[in-house]
């Protein structure tokens, strides 16, 4: 489940992509103007409504790039507007406003998958969580998390390897280092504390019974559990 920001100036609050309402992603809508670009920093993906004002949408795409927004940008267009889209827009994908839920979800997932941690300059944005490696900070839905150094390292390492299962021994080695003399129980303690701080998103750190833990951001919400 991703945190999506829809930039739209549609009159009367008309949804530019109705299919989003049928998906499980968290969706925020803001006016398509420069004043709201700051909200894009905490989104996993930005969907820009270009159905009516193609010129304005193109300018906004350039502003997103200039502002250093790392989230992928997906244009919402009508079929007639497709002819105006070119590589110089700098967007990750386009989607027709008539797209169904399956196509909308697939395009969002593909756009997210094209952005690797290296491409986001040390920033990871997924499922409402933003991790800034260079600043050793993390946010949940835009709100800063008060993490210890090891809690941050643990969250960062798991988020770098979504869906991959790690044993407690592997996490101890990767996060605490080979020279750490404590037992694997410390991993369980830090996971418990980290989940408590994640609040409503605690399920992102899933338990694989008798094995270890994994970051479950790319899985269906109903399959996530603490074990």
N, C-alpha and C positions, 0 to 999 in steps of 0.2 A: 504494500500500500504506500503510495507516494504522496508527497505534499505538493499540490499543483496550484499555481497562481495563474488565473485567467485575467488578462488585461483586456477590458472591453468597455466601449462607450455606447453600447447599444441602448436605445431609448426604452424606457419603461422596464429596465431590468431584464430584457429578453436574453435568454441564454444562447450564446453563439454556437455552442455545441451541446445540444440536449442529451446526447448519449452519455456525457459525464455524470449526469444525475443517476444513472443506473449502475455506476461502478463504485467500488469501495474506496477509491482514493479520496483523500481530504482535499477539498477544493475551496479556494478563496478567490473572490472576484474583486477587482479594483479597477478604477478608471484607467483607460489607456493613455496615460500622459507621463511626462518626465517626473512629476512630483511623487509618483508611486513606484518608481524604479527601485527605491531602497527596499521595498518589500520582496523584490525578486531575489535578494541575497539569501533568504532563508527558504526558498522554494527548491524542490527537487527538479521541477521543470516549469517553464513559462509557456503558456498558450496565449498567443497574441491574436486578437480578433482583427482580421484584415478584410472583412467582407465588404465594408463600405468605403473606408478611407485607405486605399492602397498606398498613397503617397505618405500619409501620416504614419502608417504601419512600418513602412520602409525606414523612415527617419527614426522611429522608435527602436527598430532593430539595431541601427547604428549606435544609438545611445546606450543600449544594453551592452554592446561590445565595448564601447568606450568606458563604461562604468566598471568593467571587469567582472560582470556577472557570469559566473561559470555554469549556471544551470542551462541545460539545453533549451532551445527556443523552437516551438512548433507553431506554425502559422495556421490559423483557421480561415479558410477562404471558400468562396463560391466557385463553381466550375468555371465561370467566366473569368474569374480573377487569376486562374492558374497561369495564363499566358504571360502575365506580368512578372511572375516570380523568376529570379535568376540567381546564380551563385553569389553575386555581390550583395545579396540580402544578408548572407551569413547565417541563415537559419539551419536547423538540423533536420527539419522535415516539414511537410505541409499535410493538412487534413481537410477534407471537405466538410462543411457544416452538416451535411446529410449523412455522415458516417454513422454506422451503428456502433453499439457498445463494444463488440469484439474487435472491430477495426481500431476504434479509439484507444482501447486498452493496449492493443498490440503496438501501435505507433508510439504511445507514451513509453512503453517498456523498451522498445528499440532505441528511442532517443536517449533514454537513461543509460542504456548499455553502451552507447558510443562514447560516453564521457568516462574516461578512466581517471584514477586518482592522480596520475602524472599530468593529465591534461588540465586538471583543476587546481594546479599549483598548491598542492598540499591540502586542499579542501575536499571533504567528502560530504555529499548531501544526499540523503536517502531517508525516505519514510518519516519525514518530519524532523530528522536529526541533522545538524550541521556540525562537522568536526573540522576545526582549523588546526592543522598539524604545526604550523609555524608559531602560532600563538598559544599552543597547548590549551585550547579552549573548545567547549562544545555547547551547543544550544539545542533545546527541544521546542519546536514550533516558535522559534525566535527568542525564547527565554533562556538566559545563561544557566548552565549546570555548574553547581559547586562541587567539582571533582578533585580528589587527591591526584597526585602525579600517577600513581599506579592504576587508579580507576580510569584515568584518561587513557593511559597506555593500553589497558585491557580493552576498553571500548574501541579505540582506534584500530587495534590489531584485528579484532573480530569483524569490524565494519569493512576492513580492507579485504576480507575473505568471506563475503556473504555466502551462506548456505553450506560452507565447508565445516565439517565437524572436527573439533579439536579435543583431545583427551586433556585431563587435568595436567598430566605430566608435560604434554606439548606446550600448553599455555604457560606453565611454570618456567619452562625453558625459554620460550620466546619472549615473555613479558618480564620475568624476574631475572632471567639469566642463569647460566650453568653454575655460577658460583653461589647461588642462593641455597642456604642450608635448611630452610623451613620445609614443611611437608605440603602436600597438595591441598590440605584443608584450607590453606590461605586463599586458594583460588575460589573455593566455594564461598568464603566469607566476602571476598571482593565482588563476586557476581551478585550475591545477595544485596550488598550495599548499593551496587550500581543499579540494580533493578529498582530498588526503592527510590533512587534519585530520578530514574527515568519516568516514574509515575505511570501514566496511562500507556506508555510505550514499553513497559517492562517486558512484554511478551516478545520483543525483538531479540532478546537473548534467550534462545530456546534451550531446553535441556534434552539431550538424547540419553535416555535412561541406560545406565551401566556403561556409558561411553564418555560423555563430556558435554560440551556446549557448542552452540553455533549461533551466528547472527542470521536471523530468519527474515530479513527485510523483503526478500524476493518471493516469499512463499505466501500462500493464501492465509488470511488472518485466522481462519478456523483451524488450521493445522498447527498453529503455534501454541506452545504450552511450556510451563515451567517444570513439568515432570514431577 
